[in-house]
Amino acid sequence: MNAFKGVESTSGEQRLRKIGSPIFVGHDGVFLNSCSMSNIIPPWSDLISALRIFYIQKFGARLHSVYVRGSIAAGVGVPYVSDVDTFCLVRSEVFTRDQEDLDLADISFQKQFPVASSVEVVAYNIDEFLENSEFEGLRFLTKLTAFCVDGNDVSDLVRPYTGSDVPLICLPKLKSALEQSKLILEENICENSRIDVCRWIAKMIIRAAYEAARTDLSEYSRDLYYCASVFSSKHPKFNSSINKALLLAVYPSSDSRTIRKLICGIAASKSWKFGRVNLHRSLFANSSAFAAKSWLIPNGPKTFVKIVRYAH
């Protein structure tokens, strides 16, 4: 990985802390989860406490459990860079009014706690979470990267995962994500909305690249620097591209041209081939599928479903 330098500016204004590490499998070949409440320390503790209270007050007896996942749950969150990802499971359907309240809560919490680059407040029906194949990725992330902060933990009901059965989460969605981001940028959206799009698509690119390049079945990661370094070590000719994505994930731009350049550069990279994976062939074929907006990714950039709706 020596060829990968990460992002540093000559002025010293933009630097990446070389943090992040993989999650490893244990002696039984199953991935471990080291997330716990003890990892929630200032400046994150007040926000997590407020989110827990919000879920309780919002859903009352319908609430089953509340989870924190990702870098904050693992204790490696970076102030003003890391997202705060939470979700709850409810015993009922998640109604339209519920979703509207959650959408507004996302924006409200981020404004109240700017230490988080974004705040995710989401609810799912517990039966769908446990049984629906569309939730396989979230079940996997819950098993490895989350812990329960309130209610009855269902992680024991989720199957264990080994290094050979890791689901692809970002790679299959990258085509849709790039197209979705391009559509959003065509809207007359505010500066903060463009920043949200930039951060989201850049992270998607880095994690998809890691999934395509991952060969060590004893580990898994979603940490941006680590994902980029693994990809770069295997495909050094793409150092420039992955560095640009990494820069924009950590220091997102509000400039539409910069974001489109990143998106178009990835979409046009027909030479992105990783062993048996031809990224362009598998992800960018059949573009006619985008004639309708039915492909829009659930829990994609908040801009499309939330910020455009409420910010103007």
Steps between C-alpha positions, in 0.01 A plus 500: 500500500804728492397657169187647656566837664151606590388861473725782608513855373818700466339773707430257781132592504370165379645192663371156572566328826617151411241335717278202453562130515323186388266281698652155532355153525548307824641151550171352382517691171212731593536878500528668840314809619681731741238777504357593839361785705843556652611634161247785516697786651496879454440665261259225391332400826255791522385444142450126548305565820278754323437260211405220738248726674361612163432142390333417832276807489422462131399133496402426860359148537567432131876521559687171522867599503746779411846455344814703437729374227817593315804693613328658801394158630857376449651794688697641204276790399670818378331828601357697207581212261315190623133431444285394793300201378206379709183305437215348693282196456126538555220250549274668245511635150707816454234741379542801271465740792767308688738534207435872473581544870819296462606704198460823694679352800806420286540864406411632845754282682776585255438873553488455877815282506729625220778272629332236279538542125152350469252319724297203384168439675317201351230252599430151367236243573663227707351210302621645170845563648534138613338326204523713184796424272529871418622555857790255473753782477362679804481175697865441417600851610293464816670172585850648451482874554208584730369461852165545669456811717139439598248217495550133418804424288421279200856455378505146640217420260720604205718224361877514553715605204829353387756655269372305202135607522531878533218665303586767245337818624635787290628334184161388362352844573779713355342533156173623648683724746692679225188554292301612804765752596505642148122545508512673837765744379266602218259631763526857626636396839681697768870486586453265795302264280782482247746427781276217617495348150877533466573331831253218437611406148871526585456258791299266279780496240771423758307219666396349167863504390599320821231237449628440148863474614452309827680165498594447865208299632610543863410870508240757402489879526293804414756751630572734213876530527544127547266415212682739269842368600400138438364589157804707412744229607344262250438753221765775533425648157175628649668683789398837359135403462466346845683795657254741341209301637663486842563874501137573411366253756685671784501856363184506284456771240190702422617559145275307262769482231746338739244241608392424142864460399544234768178322398569509127860394550394184683213424262729534197783287641451194284849385595400448866542124501581310817581137438169339410308821565454734206353799679382675186343192344321390814386840624462732203326280244130537413484871571146508362391369839527857622212627286284512815582601856387167643866402549569774754692352789327487840705693756698663223617860532260688723493779246253325272240393752551752776706810434340584167161454666563716805790737436334746263 
